[in-house]
Amino acid sequence: MAEQKREADTVGNLKESYLLCSHCDGQWVDAHPRTCACGQPATSRDFLLCLACALRSHRCQHCGTPVDIRIDSC
């Protein structure tokens, strides 16, 4: 029963994820959000792209540099 409650509490609550190039990964960024050009929120005022746009275009959210990523289905 406790396991079911734990699963129910975490549904829809994902940890924040980022797509950053090796140069930008680990850099300090402003924690205040901004709006991406697509209208969705970007995690930081310093990010050019929201996560969805970064994944779609394979670019770093912070600087926009192309990032080599591979996304496999679950």
Number of C-alpha atoms within 10 A of each C-alpha: 5 7 8 8 9 10 9 11 10 9 8 7 8 7 6 7 8 17 21 23 18 10 11 15 12 9 9 8 13 11 10 10 14 19 16 20 12 11 9 14 17 24 24 19 17 17 22 21 28 25 24 17 19 21 18 8 14 19 22 27 29 25 15 16 15 14 17 9 10 8 6 5 4 3
